[in-house]
Amino acid sequence: MAKHMSLLAAGAAGAYLCSEAFVSGATPSSAQAPVSQLRLRRGTESRSSGSHGLAATSGAALCLVAAAGAVRSRKTTACKSFENELGVTLPLKYFDPLGLSKDGDADEFRRRRCAEIKNGRVAMWACMGYIVPEYFRWPGYCSPSSDLKFTDIPNGIQALYKLPAEGWAQIAVFIGFLELFPGRQEKDAIPGDLPNFGRLGFPTFYSKADPEKNSRSLDAEINNGRLAMVAITGMISQNAFFGTTGPSMWLPGSSAFEGELGVQAPVGFWDPLGLSADGDVDTFKRRRAVELKHGRICMLACVGYIVPEYFRWPGYLSPEKGIKFADMPHGIAAISKVPLEGWVQIALFLGHYEGYFWRQDPKRAPGDYEGYGFLGVGKNFIFNFDPIEFKDPEVRKTKLSAEIANGRLAMVALMAMLFQNGTVGTTGPAMWLPGA
């Protein structure tokens, strides 16, 4: 008991001193400082701060000792360094699933933040560059010597093959000039605050960035930059695969199915591949039934990724092989542990549902099975209660639209869980809860 108490005390002391050393504070009066000021403090702190640095180093060592004890007791205590930095916003808050910043290296975090802001700004301009040429082109010639007008240059990826070598040289010189002179990142400035560019990357005469006064707009810039990086990746992919660069890329088009369930904000009727362009009702109903079924399965699968971290069935999964439910690994690793008899049972169970309980009647709405109601719940050999049904048409429409939307989210979420589990190996709460 005394050993555990001493270990707990060491852990508490280590965590406190570690927080003093690394975690940036919420108020200027605390001993902590944002990453953007850490490099400045190294050159301006007095010799008296050396004792505090020694205490911080000792605190980090104690934190390591406490962490070792925590691993032995299967309890982890995370010591995050950058939870109060810009960009830590809802809904994910501090999101670092790969643990790139878990070492608390302030210089490395600053370098990545500078790159993130710069790439985000470039991506925001790139998204605008995909849209504006569809409505406006500069008059005159892009290359008089090549008799090439601005109106002759196609939009999107095809423009890469039309631009003359002199144009590429001008672009390279312009970008190099920005990187080396007005757009260089100085060591004593916060990330994204450049010598001749201030807040949001505008010229200095606009205003310089102030992390305290402009925190909301700086957070918005980082988040919009993240969105723009995803958006420009999507635009380039769609342009490369399907050749489209016009308004159909970012504006939902008209369709015979705009009044169907699932057509809701923010994208409205969204069919970028034009799968429903032929207006075939039977094909649309078949795809909608498949979407609902996959969405329901993925909602259950996401729950299935979470529940085993907190609850396992007692007893044996396979008494013959001596495999207990508690012995089964979580996530993808469980696939190799389930015995052959278990896979046969799973296949028979799914086949019974597909062929009997969840057989789609062409006369009923997609996802509406006889004896089943909302979310596909109803009477079968497992449950025996009346299905949930909504008499009010508006309530029914709202509930069914929510089911479709949540199913779509679950399909994306499950793919991300499988990807993270397969590449990083994590299956615990760190997968779905932001780090503390």
N, C-alpha and C positions, 0 to 999 in steps of 0.2 A: 504493500500500500504506500509506504514511504517513497519507494522507488517511483511509483506512478505519480505521486504528488510532486516530487522534485522535477520529474520530466515535464509535468504540466506547467510548473512555475517557469522552467527554462523556456518552454515554448511561448508562454505569455510574454516573457521579457523579450525574447527574440522577435516575436511579431510586433511588439510595440516599437522597439528600436529600428526594426526593418521598415516599419511604416514611416518613422521619422526620417529615415535615410532616403527612401525611394518614392513613396506615394505622394503625388502632388496635392497640396492642400486646397481647401475651398475658400480660405480667407488669406489675404496678404500677410496677416500678422503671425501666421504659423511659421514653423521652421521649414516647411516644405516649399518647393518652388516648381513652376511648370518646366517642362523639358526645354522650352525655348530659352530659359534663363540659366540652365545648369552650366553651360559652357562659360557664361559671363561670370558666374559665381566663382569658378575655379581661379580666375585671375584677380578677383577683387576681394576675396575673403581674407580676413586678417589671420595672423598666426594663431590667435585664440580659437579660431574655428577648427584647427587641427585636432584638438581634443574631441570636438563633436564628431569630426570625421572618424577618429579612432573608435568612438563609441558606436558610430554607425556601422563600422566594419565589424566590431565585436557583436553588434546586434545581428548582422547578417550571418555570422558564424553560428550564433545561438539559434537563429531561425533554421539553419541547415540541420542542427542537432535535433531540434524539435520535429522537423519534417521527417527525419529518419525514424523517430519513435512513432510518428503518426502513421507512416507506411506499415510498420509492424502491426499496428492495431487496426489497419484497414480504414483509417480515417484520414482524410487529406485536408490540409489547410492551405489555401491559395494566397499568395502574397503578390498581388498585382501592383504594377507600378504606374500605369497610365490611365486609370479609371476616370480621372478628373480632367483629362485632356479634351481639346476640341474634337468634335466628331463623335463623341460618346453620347449618342442620342437614342431615343425610343424608336422602334420597339426592341432592338437587339442590344442597345447600350454598348458595353465594352465587348466587342466581338472579335475574338482571335482564335478560331477553331484549330488552326495549325500550331498555335503556341509560338509564333515567331518572336513575340516580345516577352516571353516568360522569363528570360534571363535578366530583365530590367535594364538592359543596355540603353542609356539615354541617347547616346550618339547614333546608334543604329535605328532607334525609333524616330529620331529627328530626320535622319536621311530618308527613311521610308515615307514619313509624313510629307517632306518636301516633294518627293517623287509623286506621291498621291495627289497633292494639290496641283502640281504642274500638269500631270497627265489628265486630271479632271478638267482643268481649264481648256487644254487642247481638245479634249473630247467634246466639250460643250460647243466650242467653235466648229468642230467637225460635224456635229449634228446639224447646226445651222447651215453649214456648207452643203449638206445634202439636200436641204429644203429650199433655200433661197434661189438656186439656179433654175428651179422649176418655174419660178415666177418672174425672175429678173436676171438679165445678162448685161454686162458692161457693153457699151457700144464700141465700135472700132475694132482694131486688130490686136490680137494677143501676140502675134509674130508677123510684122509686116514683111520681113524677108522671106518667110515661108507662106505668105498670103493666107494666114490662118486667123480668122476672126474669133472673137469670144463666143459668138453664137454657133460656131462650127464645132466647138468642143463638146462632146457628150458629157452627161452628168454621171457621177459615180465612178466605178472602177474603170470603165472604158476610157475615161479621161487620161489615165496613166499612159495609154498608148498613143495619144494624140499630142501630148505636150512635147515640144522640141527640147533638145539637150540644153540649149541656152536657158530655157525656162527652169529646168531642174537645177542648173548652176545658180541661178538667181535665188531660188528657194533655199538651197543649201547655204549660200552666203548669208542670206537674211536670218535663217535660224541660228547659224553659228554666231552672228553678230549679237543676237539677243541673248544667247547662252553665255557669251563671254563678257558682255558689257552691261547693258541696261537690265537684263533679266537674270543676272547671276545671283545666287543665294549667298548672302554674307553670313559669317559665323555669329555675329552679334545681333541678328534680326530673327524674328519669329519665322517659322516656315511659311513660305508664300509671300513674305514681305520683301520685295526686291528693291534694289537701289532706285530705279526710276519708275517703279510700279508699286502702287499702294494696295489698299483694300480691294479685294475681289479681282486683283490683277489689272486694275485701271491705272492710267498714268498718275504720277505722284501728285499732280495738282488736284486730283480728285480728293483723296484723303489717305493718310497713312493708317495702317491697321493697328488697332488697339484691342488686345485680347479681352480686356475687361469691358470696355464700352461697346465693342462690336461683336461680342461672343455669339449673339443670335445669327447675325448675317454671316459670320465665318463658319458657324455650324452648317448653315444652309448651303454655303458654297461647297463645303466638303461633301455633303449629301447629294447635292445636285451634280457634282463632279462624278461621284460614284455611279449615279443613275445614268449619266451621259456616257460613261465608259461601257456600261452594259448595253446602252442603246446603240452606240456607234458600232459595237461588235455585232449586234443584231442586224443593223442596217447593211453592213458590209457583207454579212453572211447571206442575207436575203438577196442582195444585189448580185452576189457571186453565183448563187444557186439558181435564181429565177430571173435575173436580169432586170427586175423592176427598180426604178428610182423615183417614180412619180408619187403623187398624193396617195395612191393606193397603199403605199408603204406605211404611212403614218395616220391616215384617215380611214375609219371603217367604211366599207362600201355598202351599197344597197343590196338587199337580198330578199328572196321570197320568205325567209325565215326570221326576219327582224322582230316579229311579234312573239317568238317562241320563248319558253322558259330559258333562263341562263343568259339572256341578252340584257346586260346590266352595266352600270358604270364600273370602271372608267373607260373601257374599250368598246362598249356597246356590242354590236354584232361583229365578232372578230373571226375572220376566216382568211388568213393571209395566203394560204395555199389554194384558195378558190375551190375547195372540195365540194361546196354546195352551190357552185355557180350554175349548175345545170337545173336547179330547182326540183330535183327528184325527191318526192316526199318519202317514199319507201326507204330510200338510202339514208335520208336524214334521220328517220325514226330508228333505223338499225344502228346508226352511229350514236344516237342519243342513248339508246338502251345500253350499248357497250360502255359509253362514258359514265352512265350512272352506276353500272355494275362495278367497273374498275374503281370509281370514286369511293363506293361503299367498302370495297375490299381494302383500298389504301388507307381509309380512315381507321379501319380495324387494325391494319398492319402497323400504322404509326403508334397506335395505342399498344400494340404488341411489342414494339421496340422499347417502350417506356416501362410497362408494368413489371416485367421480369427483374428490373433493377430493384424493385421494392417488395415483390411477392412471388413466391414459387409454390406450386402445388406440393403438398406433402406426399410421401410414399414413392413408389417406383414407376418410372416410365416404361421400363421393360424388366419385369421380375426375372425372366429367363436369363437375361444378360447382366442382371444386377445393376442396371442403370437407373439412378434416381433422378427425379426432376431437378433437384438441387445440383446434380453433377453436370447438367447440360450447360455448355457455354452459351453465351448470349450472342445474338446477331448472326452474321454469315458463318461463323465457326460452327454453329449448331447443325448446319446442313450435313457436315461430314460425320456427325455423331448419331443422327437419327437412324435406327436400325431399319432394315429392308421392310420388315413387317409394319413399321410406322409409316413409311411412304405408301405402302399399299392401302392402309387405312385412310390416309389423307386423300389419295386418289379416288377411292370408293366414296368417301364423304362428299367430295366436290362433284363427282359425277352424279351422285344421287340428287344433289341440289340442282345442278344444271338440267338434268333430265326430267325432274319431277316437280320440286317445289318452286324453282325460279325459272320455269319455262315461260318464255314470253308469248303471250297471246296477241296476234296481230290486231285484234279488235280493241285491245286495251292500250292505254298510254304507255310510252316507254318507261320501264322500271316499275310498272304497276302489275303485280302478280296476284292471282286469285288467292285469297286468304291472307294476303300481306298488305301492309299499309305504308305509312311514312317510314323512310329509311330502310324499307325492305323487311321490317319486323312483323311477325305474325305467328300463326299456329303451325307447328310442325312436331316432329318426334322429340324435340328438345324442350320447346316452350309451348304453353297452352293458354294463351290469353288473346283477347280480341285485338286486332291490329289498330294502330292509331290512325284515325281519319279526321279530316277537317271539313266541316260542312260549309263554312264561310268561304266563298271563292277567293276573296282577297287574302285571307289568312293562309289558305292552301297554296296560293301562288307564291306568297312570301316564303313559306316554309320550304317549298320545293325548289325555289330559286336558291335559297340558302344551302340546301343539300347539294345542289350542283356546284355552287361556288366552293363550298368546303371540300367536296370531293376533288375538285381541280387542285386546290391547295394541297390536299393530302397526297395526290399523285406526285406533285413536285417535291413535297417534303420527304416522301419515302425514297425517291430517287436520290435526294441529297443525303439522307441517312445511310443508304446502301453505299453511296460513293465514299462518304466519310469513313464508314466502317471498313470498306475495302481498301482504302488508301492509307488511312491513319491508324485504323484498328480500334478506335474508341467506340464504345457503346453506352457509356454511362451518362449521368446527368450533364456532363460537359457538352454533350451533343445537342441538347435542346434548351439548356439554361445558360445565359451569359455568365461568364466567370465572375466570382465574387471578388 
